[in-house]
Amino acid sequence: VVELADMNNTSYPKILYEEFRSTIANYNKEHAVPRILSKTGKDLLWEFLAQWEKHTILTYWMKKCFTYLDRFYLPDHKLPTLSQTGLNVFKIEAFQKIYKVIVRTIFDLIEAEREGEVVDWNKLKKILYCYRMIGLTNASVEKEEKTGELVWQGNPNLQYYKEMFEGEFINQTAEFYKKQADQWIQLCSCPEYVMSALAALKKEEDKVLNFLDKETRPKLLLSLEKVLIEDNATVLTDKERTGVRDMFKDKRHEELKNLYTLLARKPEKLNNIYEKMRPYIEQRGQSLVDDKEVLKDPITFINKLLELKKEMDALVRDAFSNNASFMQTRDRAFQTFMNECPYTPSFLAEYVDMLMRQGLKGQEASMDTVIEEVFELFKLLKQKDAFTQRHQQLYAYRLLQNTSVSQDAEEHLISKLKIELGAQYVSKLVQMGVDMKNSRELTDIFKKKEHKGCIKGVEFSNKVLTTGLWGEQKNARCKLPSELKACCDTFEGFFKSNHTGKNISWVASLGDCEMKTLFLAKPYTLIVTVYQAAVLSLYNEKEMYTFEELKANTGLPDEELTLHLNNLMNPKLGKMLIKENLKTPKLNPTEKLTINLSYASGSLRLNFMPIQHQAKKPLEQHDKEIGDEAKELAKLRNTIIQAQLVKIMKGRRKEKHNELITEVIKQINSFKPEPAMIKQQIEWLIESDYLMRDDKDKSLYIYKPQPVIFTAVSYTHPTL
């Protein structure tokens, strides 16, 4: 070959090239094609595969012999390489003559395989590999170093693969599973259909990954997902007794997970699940908020609400992979029944109070974890300000009574409220903590005095707090025992010597005392209120007083005195005071109350203090408290809306009615203001000369700047 190519005769290379081409062409015409067509069925395919492999071997070794042409003659004359020529010859002389019967036989074999017949997919893979290689450009057949196999390389061109196999394969596969799906939807339950569809999708996907070109996968799956999912999703999920509603009802979470896995392939069909999940959660929640027995106890109510939330969280996490649509649906369902129940904000605050006072007795979860769970419920409230108002009251009481088990937990909750609502909504809570810190520092200074905080034998401590910050405190005037009066006078003198211009107002209703008995067989320690201490101190003078005498000596009003006397006469605590007329519970002005000189109890420490805060109470009492709080909230909300309106209008100067309403709703996150509420406050601002309507466009509001007036004011900082 080299000698002929090197001769001066320029026709020899052309003759050699023609010899190369004709040798391969003649082999395919005279041997390959007749042998292939002499077979039928799978034997025809296996013979085609054998002849393709022989052609590859022939091309490779012929190329080796005629390699001189590849170096000079073919590039100079812009002719295809020897490998490309060999591939083109096979395409013309063999492939184009037999591809139809080959494809038909392949599909017959695939159909047989779907009917249960065993098929050698490794051989089919090689045949389909031929379909992909037949379109190569710049083709070259080479031997792999590791395996020694001959492989075709070049620029891929899947034209033949797509035109002759892929499209028809996808259509036939979709048609087969369309028939299968029609049978399954008629004969199978929802879970059975789901498992069959998932198995079919996996089988076909594996087939593509292992044996077909990777570009076929998305096209095939798109076609299969249409016939298996899109066309049947609604009928499938609505199946009676086995559909989605029954899965939720019977808590068949594994079946829901499988169904989600199937429908998640077509996300737009997931609404067939989550649209049925919302009424299920709402029904569960509504049965809870309608339970009058549960509503009697805020702690039980919130515990059950937390249990339901945990259950639904686990369902969304485990069955639906925390899909955003399912999380949103879950939250909207909770918002529906939680916000329809007027007790939820207040009860949630009561629950937080219980946590902060009692801690997590017998629970494995950490305090931070439980606070996170409670806060998730808080975020679903529309009336967040109703919670914060009640929480502030209870937080103040905990600080004043020093009943919080963890200040870190208190601060953790405040920080979360600050993130959710903004600093302005928690400023009072933060300032309360500052107040307590300042009070402790002041008390430490007081106790460093000569008396060490012990005045006339009484160990005295108090809290100095800012008036107005802690809410309105109920405080009946009382004539203090002389011992307590001396303590108060001593501290007041100390305070005024260090704080010029500030006054002290004593709130006895929040105080408590420890008194020791000296007249009984055992030395009992009595934990009592300041009011009860005032009553008991009187019995140092004599053993019996009438109700009217106690009232005159203490200065307490009837209602307050009765409340504190009832606990001293409580039979469960052994009756420190004995009522003259035991048959009538009401205390008459002339009723005689005698100290119990024979009092005895198994405990040496006895708490006679009335329960200031009791979560479990009749619904009527909850209704009254919520009604009172609602009146205060209404005033506060009007102020907030007014402030937002002025803030927006001050920045924009002019704004349309609808845009202003929308912006106010957007800015307020502590509650959901109704448009009517906002409109009412707009009218108030117009009447108060903060806003005005445009003369030509009545829907346009204009801000009216307010004049700045400087006045000299004197300010005193009173303390509580």
VOGU-3710 file (C-alpha; in Angstrom, 3 decimals, decimal comma):
1> vveladmnnt> 0,000/0,000/0,000  2,849/2,392/0,879  4,746/1,594/-2,330  1,691/2,202/-4,505  0,879/5,424/-2,716  4,487/6,696/-3,120  4,583/6,153/-6,897  4,425/9,160/-9,104  1,158/7,956/-10,589  -1,459/10,086/-8,794
11> sypkilyeef> -4,248/7,646/-9,633  -2,877/4,928/-7,308  -4,028/6,512/-3,997  -7,471/6,923/-5,469  -7,440/3,258/-6,504  -6,362/2,256/-2,981  -9,125/4,351/-1,391  -11,691/2,788/-3,719  -10,358/-0,654/-2,854  -10,806/0,106/0,876
21> rstianynke> -14,367/1,276/0,386  -15,422/-1,508/-2,019  -13,976/-4,241/0,191  -16,138/-3,143/3,125  -19,153/-2,520/0,870  -18,924/-5,943/-0,766  -18,634/-7,674/2,591  -21,799/-5,998/3,841  -23,760/-6,619/0,622  -22,679/-10,207/0,074
31> havprilskt> -22,347/-11,474/3,652  -23,728/-9,218/6,408  -27,139/-8,250/5,024  -28,097/-11,729/3,680  -27,166/-13,373/6,971  -29,182/-10,834/8,987  -32,277/-11,159/6,808  -32,102/-14,924/6,958  -33,043/-14,762/10,645  -36,258/-13,784/12,426
41> gkdllwefla> -37,224/-12,545/15,865  -34,519/-12,159/18,424  -32,135/-14,249/16,297  -32,293/-11,488/13,672  -31,253/-8,944/16,279  -28,410/-11,035/17,592  -27,173/-11,614/14,017  -27,336/-7,866/13,331  -25,274/-7,298/16,460  -22,733/-9,924/15,348
51> qwekhtilty> -22,407/-8,366/11,887  -22,004/-4,871/13,369  -19,176/-6,136/15,547  -17,558/-7,878/12,541  -17,871/-4,685/10,528  -16,146/-2,792/13,351  -13,281/-5,321/13,334  -13,008/-5,184/9,551  -12,930/-1,368/9,515  -10,333/-1,252/12,285
61> wmkkcftyld> -7,866/-3,598/10,606  -8,454/-2,248/7,108  -7,728/1,197/8,543  -4,478/-0,161/9,937  -3,483/-1,421/6,474  -4,498/1,754/4,642  -3,446/4,204/7,366  -1,113/5,948/4,848  -4,209/7,323/3,107  -5,421/8,904/6,357
71> rfylpdhklp> -2,152/10,799/6,678  -1,850/12,409/3,286  -4,254/11,541/0,507  -7,597/11,879/2,323  -6,809/15,208/4,070  -5,351/16,663/0,861  -8,483/15,746/-1,098  -10,873/16,648/1,762  -12,282/13,160/1,872  -13,683/11,443/5,027
81> tlsqtglnvf> -11,247/9,426/7,133  -11,035/5,691/6,655  -13,076/5,063/9,841  -15,745/7,531/8,736  -15,768/5,957/5,265  -16,242/2,503/6,777  -19,126/3,781/8,919  -20,751/5,498/5,938  -20,482/2,325/3,867  -22,193/0,269/6,609
91> kieafqkiyk> -24,906/2,896/6,865  -25,620/2,786/3,097  -25,063/-0,883/2,291  -26,500/-2,456/5,411  -28,235/-0,223/7,943  -30,556/1,673/5,593  -31,720/-1,596/4,051  -32,573/-3,391/7,273  -33,243/-0,729/9,984  -37,041/-1,014/9,659
101> vivrtifdli> -37,124/-4,721/10,340  -34,551/-4,242/13,106  -36,646/-1,561/14,843  -39,840/-3,581/14,469  -38,152/-6,592/15,992  -36,746/-4,521/18,876  -40,227/-3,264/19,739  -41,639/-6,790/19,501  -38,996/-7,903/21,966  -39,670/-4,990/24,355
111> eaeregevvd> -43,400/-5,741/24,267  -42,686/-9,389/25,000  -40,519/-8,344/27,909  -43,386/-6,255/29,321  -45,611/-9,303/29,090  -43,196/-11,225/31,272  -40,725/-12,769/28,835  -37,045/-12,607/29,764  -35,005/-10,406/27,434  -31,249/-9,947/27,263
121> wnklkkilyc> -31,082/-6,179/27,658  -27,298/-6,176/27,523  -27,456/-7,278/23,893  -30,272/-4,817/23,182  -28,089/-2,101/24,673  -25,339/-2,907/22,155  -27,826/-2,841/19,281  -29,158/0,535/20,373  -25,547/1,660/20,786  -25,174/0,955/17,070
131> yrmigltnas> -28,114/3,295/16,378  -26,326/6,044/18,245  -22,933/5,396/16,616  -24,274/5,280/13,072  -24,702/9,068/13,066  -21,171/9,916/14,260  -19,165/12,568/12,421  -15,349/12,618/12,467  -15,692/8,983/13,435  -12,721/6,847/14,457
141> vekeektgel> -12,633/3,219/15,580  -10,014/2,601/18,283  -8,967/-0,137/20,664  -9,333/0,585/24,389  -6,131/0,001/26,315  -7,714/-1,522/29,418  -10,292/-3,867/27,875  -8,917/-4,326/24,357  -12,405/-3,711/22,956  -12,937/-1,796/19,740
151> vwqgnpnlqy> -15,022/1,340/20,234  -16,315/4,062/17,975  -15,438/7,653/18,815  -16,351/10,980/17,260  -18,836/13,795/17,382  -22,216/12,388/18,444  -25,201/12,807/16,195  -28,357/11,116/17,484  -30,429/11,763/14,377  -30,828/8,095/13,488
161> ykemfegefi> -31,370/7,060/17,113  -34,078/9,662/17,597  -35,819/9,273/14,242  -35,729/5,496/14,006  -36,049/4,425/17,657  -36,521/6,996/20,412  -39,782/8,614/19,339  -41,525/5,335/18,637  -40,157/3,784/21,826  -41,570/6,633/23,933
171> nqtaefykkq> -44,956/6,480/22,174  -45,283/2,718/22,558  -44,184/2,833/26,203  -46,726/5,553/26,976  -49,466/3,635/25,167  -48,663/0,466/27,107  -48,807/2,228/30,473  -51,925/4,129/29,458  -53,699/0,786/29,206  -52,095/-0,344/32,463
181> adqwiqlcsc> -53,173/2,833/34,262  -56,762/2,442/33,025  -56,831/-1,068/34,493  -55,210/-0,056/37,778  -57,545/2,896/38,335  -60,530/0,593/37,900  -59,350/-2,446/39,834  -56,872/-1,203/42,436  -57,125/0,814/45,632  -55,327/4,146/45,789
191> peyvmsalaa> -52,260/2,723/47,631  -52,075/-0,224/45,186  -52,183/2,105/42,188  -49,476/4,284/43,716  -47,129/1,340/44,317  -47,718/-0,011/40,790  -47,086/3,403/39,232  -43,919/3,977/41,277  -42,619/0,520/40,344  -43,337/1,163/36,654
201> lkkeedkvln> -41,590/4,526/36,693  -38,552/3,091/38,436  -38,384/0,154/36,038  -38,522/2,371/32,957  -36,126/4,902/34,446  -33,598/2,180/35,257  -33,991/0,851/31,748  -33,140/4,252/30,274  -30,194/4,800/32,608  -28,710/1,380/31,930
211> fldketrpkl> -29,466/0,753/28,273  -30,568/3,884/26,400  -29,142/7,303/25,717  -29,370/9,716/28,665  -31,273/12,245/26,546  -34,160/9,799/26,301  -34,813/9,850/30,062  -36,573/13,242/30,481  -38,692/12,692/27,363  -39,785/9,218/28,436
221> llslekvlie> -40,552/10,272/32,021  -42,547/13,279/30,821  -44,692/10,971/28,708  -45,111/8,362/31,450  -45,891/10,936/34,148  -48,708/12,245/31,983  -50,468/8,901/31,623  -49,712/7,634/35,129  -50,087/10,851/37,176  -51,619/13,814/35,349
231> dnatvltdke> -54,484/11,915/33,731  -55,525/10,088/36,913  -54,467/12,260/39,890  -57,934/13,575/40,753  -59,753/10,243/40,380  -56,974/8,467/42,271  -56,931/10,782/45,303  -60,746/10,902/45,498  -61,147/7,125/45,615  -63,756/6,060/48,139
241> rtgvrdmfkd> -62,468/4,391/51,326  -58,841/4,359/50,108  -58,342/7,946/48,891  -56,568/10,863/50,540  -59,381/11,775/52,940  -59,423/8,270/54,387  -55,618/8,196/54,568  -55,704/11,321/56,722  -58,629/10,071/58,761  -56,972/6,707/59,498
251> krheelknly> -53,496/8,245/59,897  -52,002/6,062/57,153  -48,898/8,201/56,908  -46,785/5,702/54,951  -49,422/5,563/52,224  -49,545/9,371/52,157  -45,767/9,432/51,819  -45,893/7,068/48,812  -48,677/9,107/47,224  -46,679/12,308/47,751
261> tllarkpekl> -43,601/10,665/46,188  -45,657/9,866/43,100  -47,460/13,205/42,735  -44,321/15,214/43,547  -43,132/14,280/40,057  -45,853/16,661/38,845  -45,872/19,393/41,542  -48,999/21,019/40,144  -50,913/17,864/41,127  -49,920/18,023/44,803
271> nniyekmrpy> -52,954/20,218/45,426  -54,952/16,981/45,310  -53,337/16,163/48,678  -52,872/19,447/50,509  -56,313/20,785/49,595  -57,725/17,770/51,446  -55,230/18,119/54,294  -56,494/21,564/55,313  -60,107/20,539/56,167  -58,728/17,488/57,991
281> ieqrgqslvd> -56,529/19,652/60,248  -59,289/22,231/60,681  -61,747/19,540/61,741  -59,248/18,178/64,284  -58,600/21,672/65,619  -62,256/22,689/65,662  -63,158/19,678/67,786  -60,528/20,903/70,256  -61,700/24,529/70,473  -65,335/23,375/70,758
291> dkevlkdpit> -64,585/21,138/73,753  -65,997/23,061/76,732  -64,257/20,791/79,247  -60,850/21,422/77,691  -61,491/25,172/77,555  -61,951/25,246/81,324  -58,195/24,804/81,742  -55,830/26,917/79,586  -52,902/24,580/80,297  -54,802/21,505/79,073
301> finkllelkk> -56,022/23,424/76,019  -52,554/24,587/74,974  -51,023/21,167/75,697  -53,547/19,558/73,362  -52,927/22,290/70,798  -49,172/21,637/71,000  -49,747/17,890/70,642  -51,841/18,487/67,519  -49,186/20,852/66,121  -46,431/18,285/66,769
311> emdalvrdaf> -48,494/15,588/65,075  -49,130/17,753/62,015  -45,484/18,870/61,923  -44,399/15,223/61,926  -46,914/14,457/59,174  -45,673/17,312/56,964  -42,036/16,407/57,688  -42,198/12,624/57,309  -44,873/12,202/54,649  -44,445/15,400/52,631
321> snnasfmqtr> -40,732/16,228/53,087  -41,562/19,673/54,547  -42,827/20,800/51,168  -43,524/24,548/51,297  -47,114/24,187/50,046  -47,919/21,631/52,749  -46,297/23,747/55,480  -48,292/26,754/54,327  -51,519/24,730/54,230  -50,870/23,393/57,740
331> drafqtfmne> -50,282/26,898/59,090  -53,399/28,303/57,430  -55,495/25,492/58,887  -54,176/26,224/62,386  -54,755/29,940/61,893  -58,390/29,264/61,030  -59,460/27,508/64,220  -56,926/29,158/66,547  -58,069/32,657/65,631  -61,753/31,765/65,694
341> cpytpsflae> -61,305/30,841/69,370  -61,236/34,084/71,425  -59,328/32,389/74,261  -56,239/31,323/72,313  -53,991/34,418/72,828  -54,787/34,655/76,538  -54,482/30,885/77,096  -51,129/30,826/75,320  -49,864/33,556/77,649  -51,173/31,547/80,632
351> yvdmlmrqgl> -49,272/28,516/79,355  -46,052/30,508/79,044  -46,603/31,751/82,587  -46,932/28,166/83,820  -43,725/27,201/82,012  -41,798/30,100/83,487  -43,079/29,450/87,018  -42,951/25,646/87,126  -40,343/24,701/84,541  -40,401/21,336/82,769
361> kgqeasmdtv> -41,146/18,861/85,510  -40,875/15,308/84,208  -40,283/16,377/80,597  -37,270/15,406/78,509  -37,389/18,455/76,236  -35,301/21,525/77,056  -36,908/24,846/77,965  -35,632/26,432/74,744  -37,259/23,656/72,700  -40,629/24,106/74,393
371> ieevfelfkl> -40,415/27,891/73,975  -39,756/27,353/70,257  -42,853/25,132/70,026  -44,999/27,675/71,856  -43,606/30,472/69,698  -44,606/28,584/66,542  -48,199/28,790/67,791  -47,754/32,464/68,644  -46,685/33,259/65,056  -50,032/31,879/63,839
381> lkqkdaftqr> -52,038/34,329/65,948  -53,668/37,261/64,192  -54,131/39,113/67,473  -50,554/38,953/68,660  -51,078/42,059/70,744  -53,709/40,220/72,818  -51,014/37,709/73,745  -48,368/40,331/74,474  -50,769/42,330/76,640  -51,592/39,305/78,815
391> hqqlyayrll> -48,002/38,096/78,765  -46,802/41,483/80,010  -49,201/41,323/82,970  -48,094/37,818/83,923  -44,418/38,620/83,365  -44,741/41,577/85,716  -46,329/39,364/88,355  -43,537/36,785/88,018  -40,876/39,446/88,445  -42,610/41,001/91,403
401> qntsvsqdae> -43,136/37,666/93,136  -39,758/36,281/92,023  -41,411/33,113/90,717  -39,523/32,650/87,404  -37,496/29,449/87,319  -35,186/30,745/84,586  -34,362/34,329/83,700  -32,510/33,017/80,624  -35,766/31,487/79,381  -37,579/34,785/79,982
411> ehlisklkie> -34,956/36,693/78,005  -34,985/34,076/75,242  -38,736/34,554/74,771  -38,400/38,355/74,839  -35,703/38,189/72,148  -37,981/36,103/69,928  -40,871/38,519/70,450  -38,545/41,382/69,527  -37,582/39,686/66,251  -41,205/38,886/65,387
421> lgaqyvsklv> -42,865/42,167/66,412  -40,128/44,764/66,639  -38,354/46,476/69,515  -41,229/48,877/70,273  -43,517/46,014/71,265  -41,146/44,560/73,848  -39,660/47,780/75,192  -41,770/47,571/78,367  -40,707/43,977/78,977  -37,063/44,954/78,588
431> qmgvdmknsr> -37,495/47,985/80,836  -39,107/45,795/83,493  -35,936/43,735/83,616  -33,866/46,900/83,903  -36,148/48,087/86,710  -35,611/44,852/88,625  -31,850/45,123/88,205  -31,826/48,709/89,456  -34,041/47,721/92,376  -31,683/44,910/93,388
441> eltdifkkke> -28,747/47,313/93,323  -30,659/49,817/95,460  -31,647/47,092/97,934  -28,023/45,967/98,226  -27,001/49,526/99,140  -29,828/49,727/101,694  -28,771/46,475/103,356  -25,227/47,749/103,772  -26,507/50,305/106,248  -26,038/49,795/109,953
451> hkgcikgvef> -29,368/47,950/110,357  -28,381/45,425/107,598  -31,983/45,434/106,386  -33,278/44,173/109,741  -35,392/46,888/111,380  -36,760/46,319/114,887  -36,356/42,568/114,443  -38,097/42,482/111,055  -36,091/41,370/108,012  -37,290/43,799/105,386
461> snkvlttglw> -36,885/43,802/101,598  -38,747/45,602/98,866  -38,684/46,445/95,149  -38,516/50,006/93,822  -40,141/50,150/90,374  -41,175/52,816/87,868  -44,789/53,952/88,027  -46,743/53,304/84,823  -44,376/50,649/83,524  -45,912/47,730/85,395
471> geqknarckl> -49,522/48,335/84,572  -52,273/49,413/86,900  -51,979/47,560/90,208  -54,920/46,970/92,528  -53,920/48,524/95,845  -56,371/48,933/98,733  -55,275/51,342/101,452  -54,299/49,556/104,653  -53,128/50,512/108,139  -49,853/48,661/108,357
481> pselkaccdt> -48,691/46,956/111,575  -46,316/49,174/113,513  -43,367/46,868/112,743  -43,949/47,152/108,976  -44,642/50,870/109,220  -41,233/51,380/110,858  -39,552/49,426/108,037  -41,311/51,472/105,348  -40,443/54,763/107,032  -36,778/53,772/107,357
491> fegffksnht> -36,508/52,827/103,659  -38,407/55,910/102,526  -35,983/58,122/104,436  -33,045/56,311/102,811  -34,577/56,619/99,337  -35,359/60,335/99,550  -31,868/61,077/100,819  -30,498/59,604/97,592  -33,230/60,596/95,090  -34,268/64,216/95,287
501> gkniswvasl> -37,685/65,041/93,863  -38,893/61,443/93,658  -41,771/60,008/95,651  -42,593/56,510/96,858  -46,037/54,937/96,803  -46,290/51,626/98,664  -48,274/48,841/96,966  -49,140/46,540/99,851  -51,352/44,276/97,711  -48,244/42,770/96,104
511> gdcemktlfl> -46,347/42,206/99,351  -46,048/39,102/101,499  -44,900/38,395/105,045  -43,642/35,518/107,116  -44,965/35,477/110,706  -44,028/33,080/113,479  -46,553/31,864/116,066  -45,613/32,111/119,755  -48,877/30,898/121,287  -49,094/27,326/119,971
521> akpytlivtv> -47,441/24,052/120,873  -45,372/24,158/117,685  -43,550/27,172/116,207  -45,431/27,543/112,909  -44,294/29,872/110,139  -47,245/31,562/108,431  -46,831/32,878/104,886  -49,410/35,635/104,522  -50,207/38,781/102,594  -49,520/42,216/104,055
531> yqaavlslyn> -53,281/42,566/104,597  -53,430/39,242/106,473  -50,403/40,302/108,520  -52,274/43,482/109,486  -55,236/41,348/110,636  -53,183/38,776/112,570  -51,107/41,473/114,284  -54,306/42,761/115,895  -54,708/39,440/117,725  -51,619/40,255/119,764
541> ekemytfeel> -53,964/42,603/121,659  -56,975/40,321/122,172  -58,364/36,951/121,038  -61,603/38,033/119,351  -62,708/40,812/116,960  -65,880/41,456/115,017  -65,696/41,903/111,254  -66,519/45,595/111,677  -63,689/46,017/114,197  -61,184/44,348/111,871
551> kantglpdee> -62,323/46,619/109,082  -61,913/49,730/111,250  -58,466/48,713/112,535  -57,026/47,722/109,133  -58,777/50,296/106,938  -59,481/47,636/104,295  -62,685/47,705/102,211  -65,228/44,898/102,732  -64,375/42,944/99,569  -60,627/42,939/100,129
561> ltlhlnnlmn> -60,915/42,112/103,838  -63,343/39,243/103,163  -60,993/37,736/100,553  -58,040/37,613/102,929  -60,077/36,493/105,962  -61,555/33,558/104,025  -58,106/32,063/103,516  -57,306/32,423/107,228  -60,534/30,500/107,930  -59,863/27,850/105,267
571> pklgkmlike> -60,611/24,395/106,775  -58,039/22,802/104,432  -55,358/24,823/106,216  -56,755/24,155/109,683  -58,582/27,472/110,351  -56,245/29,994/111,927  -59,358/32,103/112,622  -62,674/30,627/113,739  -65,945/32,154/112,516  -68,757/32,502/115,036
581> nlktpklnpt> -71,610/31,443/112,743  -70,463/28,428/110,749  -73,811/27,927/109,000  -73,705/31,120/106,943  -70,667/31,624/104,699  -71,173/35,380/104,459  -69,406/37,589/107,014  -71,737/39,985/108,779  -70,464/43,254/110,319  -71,097/41,880/113,845
591> ekltinlsya> -69,639/38,451/113,070  -67,091/37,455/115,725  -63,743/36,030/114,554  -61,593/34,327/117,168  -57,950/33,259/116,987  -57,636/29,451/117,094  -55,584/28,811/120,230  -55,663/25,043/119,632  -54,511/25,250/116,000  -52,500/22,229/114,834
601> sgslrlnfmp> -51,073/21,140/111,481  -48,699/18,497/110,189  -46,671/21,144/108,351  -44,598/23,800/110,088  -44,783/26,188/107,096  -48,309/27,210/106,063  -49,260/29,372/103,110  -52,475/31,336/103,692  -52,045/33,678/100,729  -54,983/33,808/98,279
611> iqhqakkple> -54,161/32,541/94,831  -53,556/35,753/92,906  -53,530/34,126/89,523  -55,376/30,930/88,680  -55,340/29,642/85,119  -58,156/27,146/85,598  -61,393/29,054/86,038  -64,957/29,087/84,656  -65,330/30,176/81,039  -67,577/33,014/82,193
621> qhdkeigdea> -64,651/34,468/84,135  -62,354/34,056/81,122  -64,982/35,808/79,000  -65,125/38,721/81,440  -61,335/39,073/81,555  -61,038/38,874/77,773  -63,814/41,461/77,422  -62,009/43,849/79,757  -58,713/43,298/77,923  -60,438/43,786/74,559
631> kelaklrnti> -61,545/47,282/75,578  -57,970/48,215/76,465  -56,711/46,621/73,240  -59,185/48,584/71,146  -57,802/51,857/72,508  -54,217/50,700/72,005  -54,918/49,533/68,445  -56,488/52,869/67,543  -53,342/54,591/68,790  -51,105/52,240/66,771
641> iqaqlvkimk> -53,141/52,782/63,595  -53,058/56,548/64,089  -49,286/56,465/64,584  -48,767/54,402/61,419  -51,039/56,675/59,394  -49,153/59,778/60,495  -45,781/58,105/59,909  -46,727/57,050/56,360  -48,327/60,345/55,426  -45,474/62,363/56,910
651> grrkekhnel> -43,087/60,541/54,591  -45,264/60,544/51,463  -47,167/63,837/51,947  -49,912/62,598/49,571  -51,469/59,164/49,199  -54,531/57,501/47,691  -57,076/55,882/50,012  -56,588/52,252/48,885  -52,797/52,496/48,828  -52,794/54,024/52,322
661> itevikqins> -55,033/51,240/53,692  -52,785/48,583/52,120  -49,601/50,141/53,510  -50,999/50,381/57,059  -52,026/46,704/57,003  -48,550/45,838/55,737  -46,757/47,847/58,441  -48,706/46,529/61,464  -47,691/43,036/62,510  -49,010/42,853/66,066
671> fkpepamikq> -52,616/42,439/64,874  -54,609/42,401/61,632  -56,386/45,752/61,307  -59,650/45,742/59,369  -60,016/48,374/56,619  -63,008/49,801/58,491  -60,821/50,370/61,586  -58,220/52,199/59,504  -60,867/54,297/57,764  -62,290/55,321/61,147
681> qiewliesdy> -58,872/56,543/62,308  -58,331/58,403/59,030  -61,529/60,302/59,739  -60,306/61,053/63,261  -57,007/62,411/61,898  -58,916/64,597/59,437  -61,070/65,960/62,276  -57,920/66,499/64,367  -56,353/68,489/61,523  -53,525/66,030/60,782
691> lmrddkdksl> -54,851/65,123/57,298  -57,081/66,698/54,683  -58,791/65,529/51,504  -57,819/66,896/48,133  -60,437/69,319/46,780  -60,608/67,645/43,364  -59,962/63,999/44,317  -61,683/62,975/47,546  -59,814/59,644/47,601  -56,494/61,509/47,891
701> yiykpqpvif> -55,259/62,435/51,375  -52,794/65,237/52,077  -50,627/65,484/55,194  -50,867/68,740/57,169  -47,574/69,555/58,956  -48,010/70,321/62,642  -46,544/73,504/64,190  -43,712/72,942/66,672  -44,325/74,591/70,055  -41,518/74,686/72,610
711> tavsythptl> -42,587/74,750/76,244  -40,668/74,412/79,470  -41,776/71,406/81,476  -40,785/69,992/84,822  -40,649/66,220/85,122  -40,490/63,998/88,168  -39,738/60,298/87,985  -42,047/58,685/90,541  -41,371/55,173/91,726  -43,677/52,388/92,738
//
